[in-house]
Amino acid sequence: MRKLEYLSPSAIAKWIESPDEFYIVYLSEIRAPRIPQTKPMSIGSAFDAYAKSFLHEKLFGHGNDSRFELETLLKAQVEPQNLDWARIHGKYAFECYKRSGALTDLLLDLEASVGTPRFEFEVKGVVNGYREGVTKQMPRGVMLLGKPDVHYVNRTGCHVTLDFKVNGYLSRSAVSPKPGYMRVRGNASTGGPHK
């Protein structure tokens, strides 16, 4: 059995969904082959690229960091078999997000943030089962890893961590906007208009 170096939000979700699959993906000596990126996965990756590229350019200027140029992000996050399709649909999802006003709200919040917002970085640390004066029932010394899309401290001093998600874009249920349907949200550690 492989030693688990850390837990991520994806690993925890996999454990809750299926302990057997968790074992196969994270602990088994024989690694399962990586599942190719699907179109629903690629739309989220492409949207993420459009959003981060746009926000980074607005905050820091064009050409400030080549890692956040749209093409660089698209090619890093979307697998080649989906790139042309995801480029079109990711842009559509991003334009819907922009028209909703949520992108403007987020940009205004980022521009008023305390300190410099951070994009695509790694947060890794040990959780010792103690937070805000309450001891949690969990093993001590669990290493957690997260890779948030954006983190900043808003004007009221709250730490905001966002992880962009696109849900339901290819869903058969009658959710708008069309084509393909979708709901875009950013998971935040605090509430706010971009949630």
Accessible surface in RSA format (square Angstrom, percent):
REM  Atomic radii and reference values for relative SASA: ProtOr
REM  Chains: A
REM  Algorithm: Lee & Richards
REM  Probe-radius: 1.40
REM  Slices: 20
REM RES _ NUM      All-atoms   Total-Side   Main-Chain    Non-polar    All polar
REM                ABS   REL    ABS   REL    ABS   REL    ABS   REL    ABS   REL
RES MET A   1   148.07  76.7  96.86  64.1  51.21 121.9  87.05  74.0  61.02  80.8
RES ARG A   2    48.06  20.2  40.24  20.5   7.83  18.6  31.59  43.2  16.47  10.0
RES LYS A   3   167.77  81.8 142.12  87.2  25.65  61.1  95.79  86.2  71.98  76.7
RES LEU A   4    61.84  34.4  40.93  29.3  20.91  52.6  41.71  29.3  20.13  54.2
RES GLU A   5   115.40  66.3  97.89  74.1  17.52  41.7  45.05  87.1  70.35  57.4
RES TYR A   6    83.83  39.1  75.24  42.8   8.59  22.4  38.68  29.1  45.15  55.7
RES LEU A   7    42.01  23.4  41.85  29.9   0.16   0.4  41.85  29.4   0.16   0.4
RES SER A   8    20.54  17.4  20.31  27.1   0.23   0.5  13.92  29.7   6.62   9.3
RES PRO A   9    93.00  67.8  84.14  76.7   8.86  32.2  88.44  73.0   4.56  28.3
RES SER A  10    77.66  65.6  67.01  89.4  10.65  24.5  33.31  70.9  44.34  62.1
RES ALA A  11     1.36   1.2   1.36   2.1   0.00   0.0   1.36   1.9   0.00   0.0
RES ILE A  12    69.24  39.4  68.08  50.7   1.17   2.8  69.24  49.9   0.00   0.0
RES ALA A  13    56.39  51.8  49.52  76.4   6.87  15.6  53.47  75.3   2.92   7.7
RES LYS A  14    50.33  24.6  48.12  29.5   2.21   5.3  22.36  20.1  27.97  29.8
RES TRP A  15   133.22  53.5 132.16  64.0   1.05   2.5 103.55  55.2  29.66  48.1
RES ILE A  16   135.33  77.0 109.01  81.2  26.32  63.4 114.48  82.4  20.85  56.6
RES GLU A  17   120.55  69.2  85.78  64.9  34.76  82.8  44.17  85.4  76.37  62.4
RES SER A  18    23.41  19.8  21.20  28.3   2.21   5.1  12.93  27.5  10.48  14.7
RES PRO A  19    68.76  50.1  65.67  59.9   3.09  11.2  65.94  54.4   2.82  17.5
RES ASP A  20   111.39  78.0 108.18 107.7   3.21   7.6  27.23  64.1  84.16  83.9
RES GLU A  21    74.94  43.0  74.94  56.7   0.00   0.0  24.96  48.3  49.98  40.8
RES PHE A  22    12.21   6.1  12.21   7.6   0.00   0.0  12.21   7.4   0.00   0.0
RES TYR A  23    98.72  46.1  98.72  56.2   0.00   0.0  68.19  51.2  30.53  37.6
RES ILE A  24    81.69  46.5  81.65  60.8   0.04   0.1  81.65  58.8   0.04   0.1
RES VAL A  25    67.92  44.7  54.77  49.6  13.15  31.7  57.36  49.8  10.56  28.6
RES TYR A  26    54.22  25.3  50.31  28.6   3.92  10.2  35.36  26.6  18.87  23.3
RES LEU A  27    31.58  17.6  31.58  22.6   0.00   0.0  31.58  22.2   0.00   0.0
RES SER A  28    16.32  13.8  16.32  21.8   0.00   0.0   1.46   3.1  14.86  20.8
RES GLU A  29   114.21  65.6  91.05  68.9  23.17  55.2  46.19  89.3  68.02  55.5
RES ILE A  30   149.36  85.0 140.98 105.0   8.39  20.2 144.97 104.4   4.39  11.9
RES ARG A  31   165.46  69.5 144.36  73.6  21.10  50.2  51.31  70.1 114.15  69.2
RES ALA A  32    49.51  45.5  27.09  41.8  22.43  51.0  32.77  46.2  16.74  44.3
RES PRO A  33   121.76  88.7 101.14  92.2  20.62  75.0 112.81  93.1   8.96  55.7
RES ARG A  34   203.84  85.6 173.13  88.3  30.71  73.1  74.93 102.4 128.91  78.1
RES ILE A  35   127.46  72.5 116.18  86.6  11.28  27.2 117.80  84.8   9.65  26.2
RES PRO A  36    88.61  64.6  81.75  74.5   6.86  24.9  87.15  71.9   1.47   9.1
RES GLN A  37    22.21  12.4  15.23  11.1   6.98  16.6   6.30  13.4  15.91  12.1
RES THR A  38    58.60  41.7  52.11  52.8   6.49  15.5  55.07  74.0   3.53   5.3
RES LYS A  39    94.11  45.9  90.65  55.6   3.46   8.2  50.36  45.3  43.75  46.6
RES PRO A  40    72.64  52.9  65.09  59.3   7.55  27.5  66.24  54.7   6.40  39.8
RES MET A  41   101.16  52.4  88.25  58.4  12.92  30.8  87.29  74.2  13.87  18.4
RES SER A  42     0.00   0.0   0.00   0.0   0.00   0.0   0.00   0.0   0.00   0.0
RES ILE A  43     2.08   1.2   2.08   1.5   0.00   0.0   2.08   1.5   0.00   0.0
RES GLY A  44    18.90  23.3   0.00   N/A  18.90  23.3  15.39  42.2   3.51   7.9
RES SER A  45    25.71  21.7  19.84  26.5   5.87  13.5   4.60   9.8  21.11  29.6
RES ALA A  46     0.00   0.0   0.00   0.0   0.00   0.0   0.00   0.0   0.00   0.0
RES PHE A  47     0.30   0.2   0.30   0.2   0.00   0.0   0.30   0.2   0.00   0.0
RES ASP A  48    13.06   9.1  13.06  13.0   0.00   0.0   7.96  18.7   5.10   5.1
RES ALA A  49     0.00   0.0   0.00   0.0   0.00   0.0   0.00   0.0   0.00   0.0
RES TYR A  50    22.21  10.4  19.98  11.4   2.23   5.8  14.32  10.8   7.89   9.7
RES ALA A  51     0.00   0.0   0.00   0.0   0.00   0.0   0.00   0.0   0.00   0.0
RES LYS A  52     4.17   2.0   4.17   2.6   0.00   0.0   0.00   0.0   4.17   4.4
RES SER A  53    13.40  11.3  12.45  16.6   0.95   2.2   1.84   3.9  11.56  16.2
RES PHE A  54    47.31  23.7  40.18  24.9   7.12  18.5  46.83  28.4   0.48   1.4
RES LEU A  55     0.00   0.0   0.00   0.0   0.00   0.0   0.00   0.0   0.00   0.0
RES HIS A  56    15.29   8.4  15.29  10.6   0.00   0.0   1.06   1.1  14.22  16.5
RES GLU A  57    82.38  47.3  76.55  57.9   5.83  13.9  16.81  32.5  65.57  53.5
RES LYS A  58   119.01  58.1  92.00  56.5  27.01  64.3  37.66  33.9  81.35  86.7
RES LEU A  59    40.47  22.5  10.31   7.4  30.17  75.8  12.19   8.6  28.28  76.1
RES PHE A  60    62.81  31.4  40.36  25.0  22.44  58.4  47.84  29.0  14.97  42.8
RES GLY A  61    34.91  43.1   0.00   N/A  34.91  43.1  30.99  85.0   3.92   8.8
RES HIS A  62   151.13  82.6 119.80  83.3  31.33  80.1  87.68  90.4  63.45  73.8
RES GLY A  63    51.53  63.5   0.00   N/A  51.53  63.5  18.13  49.8  33.40  74.8
RES ASN A  64    94.44  65.1  58.32  56.4  36.12  87.0  10.87  26.2  83.57  80.8
RES ASP A  65    36.20  25.4  26.84  26.7   9.36  22.1  12.39  29.2  23.80  23.7
RES SER A  66    71.78  60.7  66.35  88.6   5.43  12.5  33.75  71.9  38.03  53.3
RES ARG A  67   148.84  62.5 145.75  74.3   3.09   7.4  69.33  94.8  79.51  48.2
RES PHE A  68    11.63   5.8   7.52   4.7   4.11  10.7   8.37   5.1   3.26   9.3
RES GLU A  69    73.80  42.4  68.92  52.1   4.88  11.6  23.53  45.5  50.27  41.0
RES LEU A  70    53.53  29.8  49.54  35.4   3.99  10.0  49.54  34.8   3.99  10.7
RES GLU A  71    77.54  44.5  76.09  57.6   1.45   3.5  59.54 115.2  18.00  14.7
RES THR A  72    62.74  44.6  54.38  55.1   8.36  19.9  43.24  58.1  19.50  29.5
RES LEU A  73     5.64   3.1   5.64   4.0   0.00   0.0   5.64   4.0   0.00   0.0
RES LEU A  74     0.08   0.0   0.08   0.1   0.00   0.0   0.08   0.1   0.00   0.0
RES LYS A  75   136.11  66.4 112.71  69.2  23.40  55.7  62.01  55.8  74.10  78.9
RES ALA A  76    84.38  77.6  40.73  62.9  43.65  99.3  51.66  72.7  32.72  86.7
RES GLN A  77    42.64  23.8  27.11  19.8  15.53  37.0  29.62  63.0  13.02   9.9
RES VAL A  78     4.29   2.8   0.00   0.0   4.29  10.3   0.93   0.8   3.36   9.1
RES GLU A  79    39.76  22.8  37.12  28.1   2.63   6.3  27.80  53.8  11.95   9.8
RES PRO A  80   118.95  86.7 100.83  91.9  18.12  65.9 103.01  85.0  15.94  99.1
RES GLN A  81   111.26  62.2  69.71  50.9  41.55  98.9  65.41 139.2  45.84  34.8
RES ASN A  82     8.09   5.6   7.55   7.3   0.54   1.3   0.54   1.3   7.55   7.3
RES LEU A  83    25.67  14.3  25.67  18.4   0.00   0.0  25.67  18.0   0.00   0.0
RES ASP A  84   110.83  77.6 106.22 105.7   4.60  10.9  37.63  88.6  73.20  73.0
RES TRP A  85    51.51  20.7  45.66  22.1   5.84  13.7  36.48  19.5  15.02  24.4
RES ALA A  86     0.00   0.0   0.00   0.0   0.00   0.0   0.00   0.0   0.00   0.0
RES ARG A  87    66.33  27.8  65.83  33.6   0.50   1.2  42.91  58.7  23.41  14.2
RES ILE A  88   119.31  67.9 111.49  83.1   7.82  18.9 116.59  84.0   2.72   7.4
RES HIS A  89    38.42  21.0  38.42  26.7   0.00   0.0  25.44  26.2  12.98  15.1
RES GLY A  90     0.00   0.0   0.00   N/A   0.00   0.0   0.00   0.0   0.00   0.0
RES LYS A  91   109.14  53.2 109.14  67.0   0.00   0.0  52.36  47.1  56.78  60.5
RES TYR A  92    61.17  28.6  56.13  31.9   5.04  13.1  51.66  38.8   9.52  11.7
RES ALA A  93     0.00   0.0   0.00   0.0   0.00   0.0   0.00   0.0   0.00   0.0
RES PHE A  94     9.32   4.7   9.32   5.8   0.00   0.0   9.32   5.6   0.00   0.0
RES GLU A  95    48.93  28.1  48.93  37.0   0.00   0.0  19.24  37.2  29.69  24.2
RES CYS A  96    13.73  10.4   7.15   8.0   6.57  15.5   7.85  19.9   5.88   6.3
RES TYR A  97    10.35   4.8   7.13   4.1   3.22   8.4  10.09   7.6   0.26   0.3
RES LYS A  98    76.23  37.2  69.28  42.5   6.95  16.5  37.91  34.1  38.32  40.8
RES ARG A  99   164.79  69.2 128.79  65.7  36.00  85.7  78.69 107.5  86.10  52.2
RES SER A 100    81.59  68.9  37.13  49.6  44.46 102.4  48.49 103.3  33.10  46.4
RES GLY A 101    27.05  33.4   0.00   N/A  27.05  33.4  26.30  72.2   0.75   1.7
RES ALA A 102    18.74  17.2  15.91  24.5   2.84   6.5  17.64  24.8   1.10   2.9
RES LEU A 103     2.75   1.5   2.75   2.0   0.00   0.0   2.75   1.9   0.00   0.0
RES THR A 104    72.98  51.9  70.89  71.9   2.09   5.0  46.97  63.1  26.01  39.3
RES ASP A 105    56.39  39.5  51.79  51.5   4.61  10.9   4.72  11.1  51.67  51.5
RES LEU A 106     0.00   0.0   0.00   0.0   0.00   0.0   0.00   0.0   0.00   0.0
RES LEU A 107    25.00  13.9  25.00  17.9   0.00   0.0  25.00  17.6   0.00   0.0
RES LEU A 108   100.37  55.9  97.55  69.8   2.82   7.1  97.58  68.5   2.79   7.5
RES ASP A 109    17.84  12.5  17.56  17.5   0.28   0.7   5.21  12.3  12.64  12.6
RES LEU A 110     2.34   1.3   0.00   0.0   2.34   5.9   0.00   0.0   2.34   6.3
RES GLU A 111   100.98  58.0  66.80  50.5  34.19  81.4  30.78  59.5  70.20  57.3
RES ALA A 112    40.16  36.9  20.19  31.2  19.97  45.4  30.96  43.6   9.20  24.4
RES SER A 113    19.43  16.4   1.68   2.2  17.75  40.9   0.11   0.2  19.33  27.1
RES VAL A 114    91.52  60.2  79.90  72.3  11.62  28.0  85.01  73.9   6.51  17.7
RES GLY A 115    60.24  74.3   0.00   N/A  60.24  74.3  41.02 112.6  19.22  43.1
RES THR A 116    99.39  70.7  77.60  78.7  21.79  51.9  43.66  58.6  55.73  84.2
RES PRO A 117    13.43   9.8   9.07   8.3   4.36  15.9   9.07   7.5   4.36  27.1
RES ARG A 118   125.50  52.7 121.37  61.9   4.13   9.8  45.15  61.7  80.35  48.7
RES PHE A 119    15.99   8.0   2.39   1.5  13.60  35.4   2.39   1.5  13.60  38.9
RES GLU A 120    72.49  41.6  52.53  39.7  19.96  47.5  20.45  39.6  52.04  42.5
RES PHE A 121    32.13  16.1  21.58  13.4  10.55  27.5  31.62  19.2   0.51   1.5
RES GLU A 122    96.97  55.7  72.57  54.9  24.40  58.1  22.06  42.7  74.91  61.2
RES VAL A 123    79.81  52.5  75.40  68.3   4.41  10.6  78.83  68.5   0.98   2.7
RES LYS A 124   108.49  52.9  74.85  45.9  33.64  80.1  31.48  28.3  77.01  82.0
RES GLY A 125    32.48  40.0   0.00   N/A  32.48  40.0  29.22  80.2   3.26   7.3
RES VAL A 126    76.81  50.5  48.60  44.0  28.20  68.0  48.60  42.2  28.20  76.5
RES VAL A 127    49.29  32.4  46.15  41.8   3.14   7.6  49.29  42.8   0.00   0.0
RES ASN A 128    79.93  55.1  75.22  72.7   4.72  11.4  18.80  45.3  61.13  59.1
RES GLY A 129     1.53   1.9   0.00   N/A   1.53   1.9   1.53   4.2   0.00   0.0
RES TYR A 130   141.80  66.2 118.53  67.4  23.26  60.5  84.82  63.7  56.98  70.2
RES ARG A 131   151.92  63.8 146.03  74.4   5.89  14.0  51.42  70.3 100.50  60.9
RES GLU A 132   137.18  78.8  95.96  72.6  41.22  98.1  57.45 111.1  79.73  65.1
RES GLY A 133    57.52  70.9   0.00   N/A  57.52  70.9  22.99  63.1  34.54  77.3
RES VAL A 134    83.16  54.7  79.99  72.4   3.17   7.6  83.16  72.3   0.00   0.0
RES THR A 135    76.94  54.7  58.37  59.2  18.57  44.3  35.46  47.6  41.48  62.7
RES LYS A 136    94.16  45.9  85.93  52.7   8.23  19.6  48.00  43.2  46.16  49.2
RES GLN A 137   178.75 100.0 143.13 104.6  35.63  84.8  67.25 143.1 111.51  84.6
RES MET A 138    68.48  35.5  46.39  30.7  22.09  52.6  40.47  34.4  28.01  37.1
RES PRO A 139    99.23  72.3  85.99  78.4  13.23  48.1  98.30  81.2   0.92   5.7
RES ARG A 140   161.02  67.6 133.50  68.1  27.51  65.5  64.51  88.2  96.51  58.5
RES GLY A 141    42.39  52.3   0.00   N/A  42.39  52.3  17.79  48.8  24.60  55.1
RES VAL A 142    28.66  18.9  23.73  21.5   4.94  11.9  28.66  24.9   0.00   0.0
RES MET A 143    60.25  31.2  55.14  36.5   5.11  12.2  55.07  46.8   5.18   6.9
RES LEU A 144    58.73  32.7  57.28  41.0   1.45   3.7  57.49  40.4   1.24   3.3
RES LEU A 145    13.85   7.7  11.17   8.0   2.68   6.7  12.79   9.0   1.06   2.9
RES GLY A 146    19.28  23.8   0.00   N/A  19.28  23.8  16.82  46.1   2.47   5.5
RES LYS A 147   136.02  66.4 111.95  68.7  24.07  57.3  59.32  53.4  76.70  81.7
RES PRO A 148    14.10  10.3   9.45   8.6   4.65  16.9  13.52  11.2   0.58   3.6
RES ASP A 149    10.53   7.4  10.53  10.5   0.00   0.0   0.00   0.0  10.53  10.5
RES VAL A 150     0.00   0.0   0.00   0.0   0.00   0.0   0.00   0.0   0.00   0.0
RES HIS A 151    35.00  19.1  34.77  24.2   0.23   0.6  24.10  24.8  10.90  12.7
RES TYR A 152     4.04   1.9   0.41   0.2   3.63   9.4   4.04   3.0   0.00   0.0
RES VAL A 153    30.86  20.3  30.43  27.5   0.44   1.0  30.43  26.4   0.44   1.2
RES ASN A 154    21.87  15.1  21.87  21.1   0.00   0.0   0.34   0.8  21.54  20.8
RES ARG A 155   149.13  62.6 121.44  61.9  27.69  65.9  51.22  70.0  97.90  59.3
RES THR A 156   109.88  78.1  73.49  74.5  36.38  86.7  77.36 103.9  32.51  49.2
RES GLY A 157    44.29  54.6   0.00   N/A  44.29  54.6  24.31  66.7  19.97  44.7
RES CYS A 158    53.02  40.1  47.46  52.9   5.56  13.1   6.48  16.4  46.54  50.2
RES HIS A 159   109.51  59.9 102.87  71.5   6.64  17.0  72.33  74.5  37.18  43.3
RES VAL A 160     1.07   0.7   1.07   1.0   0.00   0.0   1.07   0.9   0.00   0.0
RES THR A 161    45.42  32.3  42.42  43.0   2.99   7.1  29.42  39.5  16.00  24.2
RES LEU A 162     0.34   0.2   0.34   0.2   0.00   0.0   0.34   0.2   0.00   0.0
RES ASP A 163    45.58  31.9  44.93  44.7   0.65   1.5  17.21  40.5  28.38  28.3
RES PHE A 164    10.80   5.4   0.81   0.5   9.98  26.0   0.81   0.5   9.98  28.6
RES LYS A 165    82.90  40.4  79.76  48.9   3.14   7.5  43.58  39.2  39.32  41.9
RES VAL A 166    21.65  14.2   0.39   0.4  21.26  51.2   0.39   0.3  21.26  57.7
RES ASN A 167    44.32  30.6  40.31  39.0   4.01   9.7  18.18  43.8  26.14  25.3
RES GLY A 168    34.85  43.0   0.00   N/A  34.85  43.0  22.05  60.5  12.80  28.7
RES TYR A 169     5.18   2.4   2.31   1.3   2.87   7.5   2.11   1.6   3.07   3.8
RES LEU A 170    75.80  42.2  49.08  35.1  26.71  67.2  52.16  36.6  23.64  63.6
RES SER A 171    37.82  32.0  21.68  28.9  16.14  37.2  21.14  45.0  16.68  23.4
RES ARG A 172   236.81  99.4 203.57 103.8  33.24  79.1  80.71 110.3 156.10  94.6
RES SER A 173    62.05  52.4  49.63  66.2  12.42  28.6  52.28 111.3   9.77  13.7
RES ALA A 174   104.68  96.3  66.39 102.4  38.30  87.1  69.54  97.9  35.15  93.1
RES VAL A 175    60.67  39.9  55.58  50.3   5.08  12.2  60.29  52.4   0.38   1.0
RES SER A 176    84.83  71.7  70.20  93.7  14.63  33.7  34.15  72.7  50.68  71.0
RES PRO A 177    42.80  31.2  40.09  36.5   2.72   9.9  42.80  35.3   0.00   0.0
RES LYS A 178   131.52  64.2 121.53  74.6  10.00  23.8  68.13  61.3  63.40  67.5
RES PRO A 179    74.65  54.4  71.05  64.8   3.59  13.1  74.37  61.4   0.28   1.7
RES GLY A 180    25.30  31.2   0.00   N/A  25.30  31.2  16.89  46.4   8.41  18.8
RES TYR A 181    47.78  22.3  47.78  27.2   0.00   0.0  15.15  11.4  32.63  40.2
RES MET A 182     7.55   3.9   5.85   3.9   1.70   4.0   5.86   5.0   1.68   2.2
RES ARG A 183   135.82  57.0 131.24  66.9   4.59  10.9  57.36  78.4  78.46  47.6
RES VAL A 184    25.16  16.6   3.31   3.0  21.86  52.7   3.31   2.9  21.86  59.3
RES ARG A 185    76.53  32.1  75.33  38.4   1.20   2.8  28.11  38.4  48.42  29.3
RES GLY A 186     0.58   0.7   0.00   N/A   0.58   0.7   0.37   1.0   0.21   0.5
RES ASN A 187    59.54  41.1  57.16  55.2   2.39   5.7  24.75  59.6  34.80  33.6
RES ALA A 188    18.02  16.6   0.00   0.0  18.02  41.0   1.93   2.7  16.09  42.6
RES SER A 189    76.76  64.9  34.64  46.2  42.12  97.0  45.86  97.7  30.89  43.3
RES THR A 190    37.63  26.8  28.82  29.2   8.81  21.0  36.32  48.8   1.31   2.0
RES GLY A 191    49.90  61.5   0.00   N/A  49.90  61.5  28.44  78.1  21.45  48.0
RES GLY A 192    42.03  51.8   0.00   N/A  42.03  51.8  20.06  55.0  21.97  49.2
RES PRO A 193    82.72  60.3  52.68  48.0  30.04 109.2  66.84  55.2  15.88  98.7
RES HIS A 194     4.09   2.2   1.78   1.2   2.31   5.9   2.67   2.8   1.42   1.6
RES LYS A 195   143.47  70.0 105.05  64.5  38.42  91.5  59.49  53.5  83.98  89.5
END  Absolute sums over single chains surface
CHAIN  1 A    12056.7       9629.0       2427.7       7037.6       5019.0
END  Absolute sums over all chains
TOTAL         12056.7       9629.0       2427.7       7037.6       5019.0
